[in-house]
Amino acid sequence: MRTNRIYKLLWLTPLAMTIVAWKPLTDLRAQAAAPAAQANITKEILDRKDLNWKPAPNEIPADVCTILQVCGGTTKVIALPVATEGGQKVGRGVLLTQDQKHADVLVLERQTPSDKYFFLLSPQGTLAKAAYAQVTSKSWLPMGMALAGPTFDKDKAVWHGWASKLGTAAAADKKPES
């Protein structure tokens, strides 16, 4: 009877060791994904003083300004080159404008052949508000976080990649001092 218990215990040992070994691997995967999720693109972009902002007087439609409660001052833009994703062209821009209290805010713009989004970023780099319209429509709709979130997350990753490359180009161009 005692031998039977020992065999059962020995049979469970490989299973327990596998579970124990698996836990650190899943923790490492979560830690590797965490920096991208925690990236603050608002800070990454606003902290850069050497960005080449262009004037954008009519870039944000009046309805979007109302929905996002922005456009309290001048608007400037930086556009990324058009990319192809899933077989369709995607244009992106980041707009520097002001809120109703005249504080600088960033608005991400995303346009495809069928629709257009504007995402207001919070100071923490998260989605604060969103506006959406089909390209053929003249009316803009406020969009809830659950609907806008997946599209925003894709764009946030693209903008984070762009912002993180800014420092490397400047560092590579700089010659070391002797």
C-alpha positions as CSV (number, residue, x, y, z in Angstrom):
1,M,0.0,0.0,0.0
2,R,2.8,2.3,0.9
3,T,4.6,1.6,-2.4
4,N,1.5,2.5,-4.3
5,R,1.5,6.0,-2.7
6,I,5.1,6.5,-3.6
7,Y,4.5,5.7,-7.2
8,K,1.6,8.1,-7.4
9,L,3.8,10.8,-5.8
10,L,6.6,10.1,-8.3
11,W,4.1,10.3,-11.2
12,L,2.9,13.8,-10.1
13,T,6.5,15.1,-9.7
14,P,7.1,15.7,-13.5
15,L,3.7,17.5,-13.7
16,A,4.5,19.7,-10.7
17,M,8.0,20.5,-12.1
18,T,6.5,21.5,-15.5
19,I,4.0,23.9,-13.8
20,V,6.8,25.4,-11.7
21,A,9.0,25.9,-14.7
22,W,6.2,27.3,-16.8
23,K,5.3,30.1,-14.4
24,P,8.6,32.1,-14.8
25,L,8.2,31.9,-18.6
26,T,4.8,33.4,-18.6
27,D,6.0,36.1,-16.2
28,L,8.9,36.9,-18.5
29,R,6.4,37.2,-21.5
30,A,4.2,39.6,-19.5
31,Q,7.2,41.7,-18.5
32,A,8.4,41.9,-22.1
33,A,5.0,43.1,-23.3
34,A,4.6,45.6,-20.4
35,P,7.0,48.4,-21.6
36,A,5.1,48.8,-24.9
37,A,1.8,48.9,-23.1
38,Q,3.1,51.4,-20.6
39,A,4.7,53.7,-23.2
40,N,3.7,57.3,-22.8
41,I,3.7,58.7,-26.3
42,T,2.4,62.0,-25.1
43,K,5.5,62.5,-23.0
44,E,7.7,61.0,-25.7
45,I,6.5,63.5,-28.3
46,L,6.0,66.6,-26.2
47,D,9.5,66.2,-24.6
48,R,11.1,66.4,-28.1
49,K,12.1,70.0,-28.8
50,D,13.6,69.2,-32.3
51,L,10.5,68.0,-34.0
52,N,9.6,69.7,-37.3
53,W,5.9,70.8,-36.7
54,K,4.1,72.2,-39.6
55,P,1.2,74.7,-39.4
56,A,-2.2,73.0,-39.8
57,P,-4.9,75.7,-39.7
58,N,-7.8,73.5,-40.9
59,E,-6.6,70.1,-40.0
60,I,-9.2,69.3,-37.3
61,P,-12.8,69.6,-38.3
62,A,-15.0,71.9,-36.1
63,D,-17.2,69.0,-35.0
64,V,-14.2,67.0,-33.9
65,C,-12.9,70.1,-31.9
66,T,-16.3,70.1,-30.1
67,I,-16.3,66.4,-29.4
68,L,-12.7,66.3,-28.2
69,Q,-12.9,69.8,-26.5
70,V,-9.7,70.9,-28.2
71,C,-8.7,73.6,-30.8
72,G,-8.2,76.3,-28.1
73,G,-5.2,77.7,-30.0
74,T,-3.0,77.1,-33.0
75,T,-2.7,73.6,-34.4
76,K,0.5,72.1,-35.7
77,V,1.0,68.7,-37.4
78,I,3.5,66.0,-38.1
79,A,2.5,63.4,-40.7
80,L,4.0,59.9,-41.1
81,P,4.4,58.5,-44.6
82,V,1.4,56.6,-45.8
83,A,1.6,52.9,-44.9
84,T,-0.2,49.8,-46.3
85,E,-1.8,47.6,-43.6
86,G,-4.0,44.7,-44.4
87,G,-4.0,45.7,-48.1
88,Q,-5.3,49.3,-47.5
89,K,-3.5,52.6,-47.2
90,V,-3.3,54.2,-43.8
91,G,-2.4,57.8,-43.3
92,R,-1.4,59.1,-39.8
93,G,-0.7,62.5,-38.3
94,V,-0.1,63.8,-34.8
95,L,-1.6,67.2,-34.1
96,L,-0.4,69.6,-31.4
97,T,-3.2,71.8,-30.3
98,Q,-4.6,73.2,-27.1
99,D,-7.6,72.3,-24.9
100,Q,-10.1,74.7,-23.6
101,K,-7.7,75.7,-20.8
102,H,-5.0,76.4,-23.3
103,A,-2.8,73.5,-22.3
104,D,-0.9,71.6,-25.0
105,V,-2.6,68.4,-26.0
106,L,-1.9,65.8,-28.7
107,V,-4.5,64.4,-31.1
108,L,-3.6,61.4,-33.3
109,E,-5.3,61.2,-36.7
110,R,-5.8,58.0,-38.7
111,Q,-7.3,57.9,-42.1
112,T,-8.0,55.0,-44.4
113,P,-10.0,55.0,-47.7
114,S,-13.1,54.2,-45.8
115,D,-12.9,56.0,-42.4
116,K,-11.2,58.6,-40.3
117,Y,-10.4,58.7,-36.6
118,F,-9.2,61.4,-34.2
119,F,-7.8,60.2,-30.8
120,L,-7.3,62.7,-28.0
121,L,-4.3,61.6,-25.8
122,S,-4.3,62.0,-22.1
123,P,-1.1,63.3,-20.4
124,Q,-0.4,59.7,-19.5
125,G,-0.4,58.7,-23.2
126,T,-3.7,56.8,-23.0
127,L,-6.9,57.3,-25.0
128,A,-9.0,60.1,-23.5
129,K,-11.6,60.6,-26.2
130,A,-12.2,59.6,-29.8
131,A,-14.2,60.9,-32.8
132,Y,-15.0,58.8,-35.9
133,A,-16.5,59.4,-39.4
134,Q,-16.8,57.5,-42.6
135,V,-14.9,59.3,-45.3
136,T,-18.2,59.7,-47.3
137,S,-20.0,61.1,-44.3
138,K,-20.0,64.8,-43.2
139,S,-21.0,64.0,-39.6
140,W,-18.6,63.0,-36.8
141,L,-19.5,60.7,-34.0
142,P,-18.0,60.5,-30.5
143,M,-16.7,57.0,-30.1
144,G,-16.6,54.9,-26.9
145,M,-13.3,53.5,-25.6
146,A,-14.4,49.9,-26.2
147,L,-14.9,50.5,-29.9
148,A,-12.0,52.9,-30.5
149,G,-9.5,51.0,-28.2
150,P,-8.3,48.3,-30.7
151,T,-7.7,50.9,-33.5
152,F,-6.0,53.3,-31.0
153,D,-3.8,50.5,-29.6
154,K,-2.5,49.8,-33.2
155,D,-1.8,53.4,-33.8
156,K,-0.2,54.0,-30.4
157,A,2.3,51.2,-31.2
158,V,3.1,52.8,-34.6
159,W,3.6,56.2,-33.0
160,H,5.6,54.8,-30.1
161,G,7.9,53.1,-32.7
162,W,8.3,56.4,-34.5
163,A,9.0,58.4,-31.3
164,S,11.5,55.8,-30.0
165,K,13.5,56.0,-33.3
166,L,13.8,59.8,-33.0
167,G,16.5,59.7,-30.4
168,T,18.5,57.0,-32.1
169,A,18.9,59.0,-35.4
170,A,20.1,62.1,-33.5
171,A,22.5,60.0,-31.4
172,A,23.9,58.3,-34.5
173,D,24.4,61.7,-36.3
174,K,26.3,63.2,-33.3
175,K,30.0,62.8,-33.4
176,P,31.8,61.8,-30.2
177,E,33.9,64.5,-28.6
178,S,37.6,63.9,-28.2
